[in-house]
Amino acid sequence: MGPALSMGLAQSAAMLARATALLALAATAACVDPADDLATDDITAPDGDDTGKADAATELKVRVGDTSVWVSSVLARKPYNNGQAWVLHARASRTITDANAYIFDDVFGEVNLASPRTFDVAFGTTSSGPMLDGVNQFLSMGFVASAGRPDHLTARVIVRPRIVDSAGSSKIAFTAEVTPVVYDGHTVWRVLARTTVAATAVTATVGGAPAAVHPIDATHVAIDLERDQLIAVAGVSTADVAVTATIGTAAVTRRGHVAMTIKKLGLTAADPYDTWPSATCTDATRACLRGLGETLDVGACGDALTVRACSGEIGARVDGATLAATNDATDARLADPAGFASDATGLVGADHAASFTDAVRARTHAAAQTLGGRWYLSATVRGARLAAAVDGALDAAYARPLALVPAHAPVPGDAAATRQVVADAVLAYVATQDYLHSEFGRSLDDLAREFRAQHVASLRAFRETEDIFVDPAHPDRPIYLGAWLGAHTEVTIDQPTGAAVNVLVELD
């Protein structure tokens, strides 16, 4: 087939598609002005930048069948049903008889016809998950019959959070769009920031609370907002996303607010599901995902909806069977007489070991459960992530056992009970200290994980065997001597009450 013939066929196919669209509209609008003969109109909001204002008065416009529809560019956050809602405001050039909002054939969003040609759609902030994910939100509108114009049109809206009203150091800038991506098996909302030159350190806060920062390169970072974080700050004028970068010897900061904005707006007289079909797994996305290897971050292959379309073909989900198997393996680990079961008596004493084990079991099961439903690129990644969740819960239990069981009560004159009080006093003391900025150079959690056997052994020694020193000048204040992780340790007991009154862990 020659190039000219190939081009002619392509043009003919395009003309046929155009004619089909026109005929579909003509069936409901016989006398449409030639300027309004489109069966579908689409618009994508301009990217802009992070300094743009969150102006709800700005509108996007689409027009089909001699009918115009305007939608506010920004969803306003307002009180709603004893809570909060993001409210989309729309208006039309004709009188509206009815309107409803839906996704996937399900009602989604509460419509209020404010006037004959305007309506609002309220999306409760705590029930707006699909909208935050960026799915097609449909707004169905019926109109008063008018010769030559359709009686029914459907708008399609895609909402996207954006960084707006950014201010602060010019050495930092945000990418305006906040994109839903899949990271660690679930959807997060990614804020991208960049510095004009390489930064030696970058931190971030969301609504004033510390947020995780993922370095991309020397001048780019990602801040991933969890769903609850996004809901808490989007549309709130007093909450922001802040990035602080150390450039040279100076720390500079830039802040921006998060607004819920319209990314795409469309209007059609045809079937909206045919006009705007849901995402499907394309060859390009499939190849991209398979090329990522065993990573937690799949954002490079597209937004969350794009990559999740392939979740039925690629990867492994944390399902009920996987969670049950993980919990069974954890329970066996906790019952190991040469492992955790022995360590428990050293950590909290034989009399508290059973309740401690029950509490740890609940914590580890809960840690695995938080990953329920998540999707990973392979069973290997899934298994590693579940193992890390369980290990993290165990690390916390080893480092801070008294967060799970109560300390022993003092019993004056009872030598065995006093030893339990001594060991508990060491645990309580080390839980309050900053060992990251000491000669240890590690957090307590890291120390308890890296030197687990020594940590347990030192506590067991206090509970069972450590020496007691009695100063003749203070016979009622015996001092129990030992070494926590090799550091000289003393616990002073008030003999009349049996309580610990002083703890010393001696570091240089």
Sequence and secondary structure as in RCSB ss.txt:
>XXXX:A:sequence
MGPALSMGLAQSAAMLARATALLALAATAACVDPADDLATDDITAPDGDDTGKADAATELKVRVGDTSVWVSSVL
ARKPYNNGQAWVLHARASRTITDANAYIFDDVFGEVNLASPRTFDVAFGTTSSGPMLDGVNQFLSMGFVASAGRP
DHLTARVIVRPRIVDSAGSSKIAFTAEVTPVVYDGHTVWRVLARTTVAATAVTATVGGAPAAVHPIDATHVAIDL
ERDQLIAVAGVSTADVAVTATIGTAAVTRRGHVAMTIKKLGLTAADPYDTWPSATCTDATRACLRGLGETLDVGA
CGDALTVRACSGEIGARVDGATLAATNDATDARLADPAGFASDATGLVGADHAASFTDAVRARTHAAAQTLGGRW
YLSATVRGARLAAAVDGALDAAYARPLALVPAHAPVPGDAAATRQVVADAVLAYVATQDYLHSEFGRSLDDLARE
FRAQHVASLRAFRETEDIFVDPAHPDRPIYLGAWLGAHTEVTIDQPTGAAVNVLVELD
>XXXX:A:secstr
  HHHHHHHHHHHHHHHHHHHHHHHHTT TT  GGG  SEEEEE     TT    TT EEEEEETTEEEEEESEE
EEEEETTEEEEEEEEEESS EEEEEEEETTEE SEEEEEETTEEEEEEEGGG HHHHHT  EEEEEEE  BTTB 
SEEEEEEEEEEEEEEEEE TTEEE SB EEEEETTEEEEEEEEEESS  SEEEEEETTEEE EEEEETTEEEEEE
 HHHHHHHTT TT  EEEEEEETTEEEEEEEEEEEEEEEEEEESS HHHHS      HHHHHHHHTS S SB GG
G  HHHHHTTTTTSSEE  HHHHHHHHHHHHHHHT TTTHHHHHHHHH TTTHHHHHHHHHHHHHHHHHTTTT E
ESSHHHHHHHHHHHHHHHHHHHHH GGGTS      TT HHHHHHHHHHHHHHHHTT   TTSTT S HHHHHHH
THHHHHHHHHHHHHT EEE  TT TTS EEEEEETTEEEEEEEETTTTEEEEEEE   
